Amino acid sequence: MKKYDLGIIGGNFSGLSCEKSASARGLGTVLFDKKKTPDASTQSTGIFVKEIADQIDLPSKLTRKIHGVRLYSPNLSYIDLLSPGYYFLATDTTQLLNWLCDQASSSGYEMRYAENITDAYIKDDEVVLPNQKITSRYLVGADGARSRTAKLFGLGQNTQILLGIEYEIEGLQNLDGDFLHVF
């Protein structure tokens, strides 16, 4: 069994950011994701709130600031929701995931895609992933709202999920690009 300081399950924004931070502090890390590539079947909107955007140094070519929300009623009247100095950061999600993966891989960690974690347990103060033939001192479950990691360890499960649909539409007239438009 190969030993690591930190195992991470989930290769989206949270998992890749966790790996980057851990590796920068000298921890030996391994990241697993069931997807075949970092940008495969992305389920994130790629929209960051200001509090997160201010903590992550992201390339400006992959982001765009949005300063407000335009909330529409069923008859299409609307109100603008603004707060001075506040913004959202819209991202090119697939390109940003690839960029984060490149940043993380340059820090010397191991990334293993197309690996679905189906078994894990704790033995002698280490987390064991027997099918992956690794142990780690710590394990981060960054695998989403319906976390298989949480289920494997008998942790709490989300029972209420907020569902939304996002469409990106180009070429519409008279829509202010400085707002998220919510219908």
BELCORFEN-V974188 format. One record per residue. N is the residue number from 0. RES is the residue in one letter. SS is DSSP state (@ for helix, = for strand, . for the rest). PSI is psi in degrees with one decimal (999 if undefined). Layout:
{{N/RES/SS/PSI} {N/RES/SS/PSI}}
//
This chain:
{{0/M/./132.8} {1/K/=/138.1} {2/K/=/139.5} {3/Y/=/159.7} {4/D/=/-40.8} {5/L/=/128.8} {6/G/=/140.7} {7/I/=/128.0} {8/I/=/114.4} {9/G/./120.5} {10/G/./33.6} {11/N/./-157.0} {12/F/@/-48.8} {13/S/@/-44.5} {14/G/@/-45.0} {15/L/@/-38.6} {16/S/@/-40.1} {17/C/@/-44.9} {18/E/@/-44.7} {19/K/@/-45.1} {20/S/@/-43.5} {21/A/@/-44.0} {22/S/@/-37.5} {23/A/@/-22.4} {24/R/./10.0} {25/G/./10.0} {26/L/./139.9} {27/G/./118.3} {28/T/=/153.5} {29/V/=/136.7} {30/L/=/133.8} {31/F/=/141.7} {32/D/=/142.3} {33/K/./-17.8} {34/K/./157.5} {35/K/./-29.7} {36/T/./161.5} {37/P/./-34.5} {38/D/./8.0} {39/A/./138.4} {40/S/./58.3} {41/T/./133.0} {42/Q/./8.0} {43/S/./145.5} {44/T/./-23.8} {45/G/./21.1} {46/I/=/122.2} {47/F/=/140.8} {48/V/=/161.1} {49/K/@/-41.8} {50/E/@/-37.0} {51/I/@/-44.9} {52/A/@/-35.7} {53/D/./-17.5} {54/Q/./-11.7} {55/I/./128.6} {56/D/./99.1} {57/L/./148.2} {58/P/./130.9} {59/S/@/-26.1} {60/K/@/-13.8} {61/L/@/6.5} {62/T/=/162.6} {63/R/=/130.3} {64/K/=/138.7} {65/I/=/124.4} {66/H/./-0.8} {67/G/=/175.5} {68/V/=/131.6} {69/R/=/113.3} {70/L/=/119.4} {71/Y/=/143.7} {72/S/./172.4} {73/P/./-28.1} {74/N/./10.1} {75/L/./9.9} {76/S/./159.5} {77/Y/=/163.4} {78/I/=/147.4} {79/D/=/129.7} {80/L/=/114.7} {81/L/=/151.3} {82/S/./124.9} {83/P/./128.6} {84/G/./-7.4} {85/Y/./150.6} {86/Y/./165.6} {87/F/=/155.3} {88/L/=/110.6} {89/A/=/140.3} {90/T/=/158.6} {91/D/./93.3} {92/T/@/-51.2} {93/T/@/-41.2} {94/Q/@/-36.0} {95/L/@/-40.9} {96/L/@/-42.3} {97/N/@/-41.3} {98/W/@/-46.5} {99/L/@/-40.2} {100/C/@/-43.9} {101/D/@/-42.1} {102/Q/@/-44.3} {103/A/@/-42.5} {104/S/@/-25.9} {105/S/./-12.6} {106/S/./3.0} {107/G/./19.2} {108/Y/./175.5} {109/E/=/132.1} {110/M/=/131.2} {111/R/=/103.8} {112/Y/=/165.9} {113/A/./34.4} {114/E/./115.7} {115/N/./119.4} {116/I/./117.8} {117/T/./-8.6} {118/D/./135.2} {119/A/./146.0} {120/Y/=/169.2} {121/I/=/132.3} {122/K/=/127.9} {123/D/./48.2} {124/D/./24.1} {125/E/=/150.4} {126/V/=/130.6} {127/V/=/127.3} {128/L/=/90.4} {129/P/./-38.0} {130/N/./-25.4} {131/Q/./-7.1} {132/K/./46.6} {133/I/=/157.7} {134/T/=/155.4} {135/S/=/152.8} {136/R/=/-34.6} {137/Y/=/155.8} {138/L/=/131.1} {139/V/=/126.3} {140/G/=/100.7} {141/A/./40.5} {142/D/./27.1} {143/G/./-178.0} {144/A/./-29.9} {145/R/./58.5} {146/S/./119.2} {147/R/@/-32.3} {148/T/@/-47.7} {149/A/@/-41.1} {150/K/@/-42.4} {151/L/@/-32.6} {152/F/./10.5} {153/G/./27.6} {154/L/./171.5} {155/G/./149.5} {156/Q/./141.1} {157/N/./129.3} {158/T/./-14.7} {159/Q/./121.2} {160/I/./131.1} {161/L/./126.1} {162/L/./136.1} {163/G/./164.1} {164/I/./135.8} {165/E/./135.2} {166/Y/./135.7} {167/E/./116.9} {168/I/./128.5} {169/E/./153.4} {170/G/./6.1} {171/L/./138.1} {172/Q/./150.7} {173/N/./23.0} {174/L/./125.5} {175/D/./120.1} {176/G/./-4.3} {177/D/./7.7} {178/F/=/149.2} {179/L/=/128.1} {180/H/=/118.5} {181/V/=/119.4} {182/F/./999}}
//
